[in-house]
Amino acid sequence: MAFFGRLLGVIKIDPITWEHKYDFHTVATTFFTKFPHRSMPEILKIEITRDETDPVTLKRYRTRRYYIQNTAGWPVSSLLGWSTVIFEEESCWDQKENVLYLSSKNITGSNVIVGTEESTFRPAPGDAAGKLTKFHQTGGVEASSWFGPFVGTVESFVAPSFYKAGRDACGILDQILEERFGKPVEVDSNSSSAATAGSAAGSAAGSAAAPPPATTTDC
């Protein structure tokens, strides 16, 4: 779909690094089954449009659409009168390499603004016990000149909102993991020195040291 007006370039969203104190398989499985959940009633439904596994590579490909009630997380939806925002998520679970790749973007309003996210889940490097899972996410917002003089205002709301939503999602996943599997087993800090910093900060400084995640096209 063509944009209304010209594209003004991608506004980068601060990267997020997080460590979940559960093994990779548990985290990845829970990621796909975490909704519906009382912590996010704004997610109205999730529609699965693709779910297939390559019998040779054992890579599982899924496409899901999230139908989300208009919230403060997407203030531009109020400006344009959207009551529901649809996001599409593509994923590839490489079951041989133990990596889950995710790529998502908004479908609603993609002719005026597009927010994209690229994420990975993988066993945390250096965790000999196999009890930690590392999450890394990057993203960007691409706006149209349709917003005219309000482009700066839209940017100032949308990019931080994406970052906050990403960190909130990490916290909610931790909450659901603890509800289902109990409190995580504490891991010796020597086995993963980034555990505390990753979950407590998730800051750009911590993310800068991490390699950029591969996208679903690399899976």
Order of alpha helices (4+ residues) and beta strands (2+ residues): beta-alpha-beta-beta-alpha-beta-beta-beta-beta-alpha-alpha-alpha
